[in-house]
C-alpha cells in the first residue's frame, strides 16, 4: 500500500514537468537504435552428470538485446557461472521478448513454459513496466499472477525474481526523466519484496545492480553490454547458490 501512496504523491508532484517528461521520452525513443534480440535460445554448459535445468523468462534484457547470442547474454552467463560454482552441467532455455511488460509475459510467454521438469526459473522483468509508468500495485499483481501460473505448470521449480533494471542510471535518459523513472523503479522493487513470502520456493534477488561505468556497461544507453550481462549472470549465480536453491555436486566430469 505504501508504494502505491508514494506513486500517487509523486504523480501529483511531477504534474508541472509532465510536458518536459513526454518530450524527453519521445526524444529518447527516437534516438535509441533498434537492436535485435540474441540468437540461440537453448544451450548447455558441460559439467558432471548431475544436471541443472534452467529457464529464464522476461523482457528485452533476458531476450539478449545488446549481444549477438544468448551465450553472451544473462542466461548463458548465469549458466556458465552456475556450472563453475556447482561443477554440474546446466541445460538452459530462454523465453523472452523485447518490449514485453509483466502482463504481456503472463499472457504470451508463460503458456509456452515446457512441462518437462525445470529446477530453476528466473524472471527478468521491470524495465518496461517502469517505462509504461505502471502503478506499483498493478506491477505487483501481474508478477503474483505470473508466479501463480508458473507454479501450475512447474510446481516443483524454484523461482527467482531478478533484480530490476536500474533505469534511473541508464545513460540514455536525461534529467529529470532519469530521476522520475529511477524513483518508480525503486517503488516497483519495494512492491516485489513481500511476494516471496506468499509462495513456496520463490526468491527475490534484491541486490541493486550498480552502474559504475556507463560507457562500457551499456550497448545503446539502455540495454546491457556483454560485460554487464557477465556481471549480472555472476551475481544471479552467487545468489542462487548462496540461497541453497541449487547445490554443488562433485562427481566425475
Secondary structure as the mmCIF struct_conf table of DSSP 4:
data_model
#
loop_
_struct_conf.conf_type_id
_struct_conf.id
_struct_conf.beg_label_comp_id
_struct_conf.beg_label_asym_id
_struct_conf.beg_label_seq_id
_struct_conf.end_label_comp_id
_struct_conf.end_label_asym_id
_struct_conf.end_label_seq_id
HELX_RH_AL_P HELX_RH_AL_P1 UNK A 2 UNK A 13
TURN_TY1_P TURN_TY1_P1 UNK A 14 UNK A 14
HELX_RH_3T_P HELX_RH_3T_P1 UNK A 15 UNK A 17
HELX_RH_AL_P HELX_RH_AL_P2 UNK A 18 UNK A 31
BEND BEND1 UNK A 32 UNK A 32
HELX_LH_PP_P HELX_LH_PP_P1 UNK A 35 UNK A 38
STRN STRN1 UNK A 39 UNK A 39
STRN STRN2 UNK A 42 UNK A 45
STRN STRN3 UNK A 48 UNK A 58
BEND BEND2 UNK A 59 UNK A 59
TURN_TY1_P TURN_TY1_P2 UNK A 60 UNK A 66
BEND BEND3 UNK A 67 UNK A 68
STRN STRN4 UNK A 69 UNK A 69
TURN_TY1_P TURN_TY1_P3 UNK A 70 UNK A 72
BEND BEND4 UNK A 73 UNK A 73
HELX_RH_AL_P HELX_RH_AL_P3 UNK A 74 UNK A 86
STRN STRN5 UNK A 88 UNK A 96
TURN_TY1_P TURN_TY1_P4 UNK A 98 UNK A 99
HELX_RH_AL_P HELX_RH_AL_P4 UNK A 102 UNK A 104
HELX_RH_PI_P HELX_RH_PI_P1 UNK A 105 UNK A 109
HELX_RH_3T_P HELX_RH_3T_P2 UNK A 110 UNK A 112
BEND BEND5 UNK A 115 UNK A 116
BEND BEND6 UNK A 119 UNK A 119
STRN STRN6 UNK A 120 UNK A 124
HELX_RH_AL_P HELX_RH_AL_P5 UNK A 127 UNK A 131
TURN_TY1_P TURN_TY1_P5 UNK A 132 UNK A 133
HELX_RH_AL_P HELX_RH_AL_P6 UNK A 136 UNK A 153
TURN_TY1_P TURN_TY1_P6 UNK A 155 UNK A 156
STRN STRN7 UNK A 158 UNK A 161
HELX_LH_PP_P HELX_LH_PP_P2 UNK A 162 UNK A 165
HELX_RH_3T_P HELX_RH_3T_P3 UNK A 167 UNK A 169
TURN_TY1_P TURN_TY1_P7 UNK A 171 UNK A 172
HELX_LH_PP_P HELX_LH_PP_P3 UNK A 173 UNK A 174
TURN_TY1_P TURN_TY1_P8 UNK A 175 UNK A 176
HELX_RH_AL_P HELX_RH_AL_P7 UNK A 177 UNK A 192
TURN_TY1_P TURN_TY1_P9 UNK A 193 UNK A 194
HELX_RH_3T_P HELX_RH_3T_P4 UNK A 195 UNK A 198
BEND BEND7 UNK A 199 UNK A 201
STRN STRN8 UNK A 202 UNK A 204
BEND BEND8 UNK A 212 UNK A 212
HELX_RH_AL_P HELX_RH_AL_P8 UNK A 214 UNK A 217
STRN STRN9 UNK A 218 UNK A 218
BEND BEND9 UNK A 219 UNK A 223
STRN STRN10 UNK A 224 UNK A 224
HELX_LH_PP_P HELX_LH_PP_P4 UNK A 225 UNK A 225
HELX_RH_AL_P HELX_RH_AL_P9 UNK A 226 UNK A 242
TURN_TY1_P TURN_TY1_P10 UNK A 243 UNK A 244
BEND BEND10 UNK A 245 UNK A 246
#
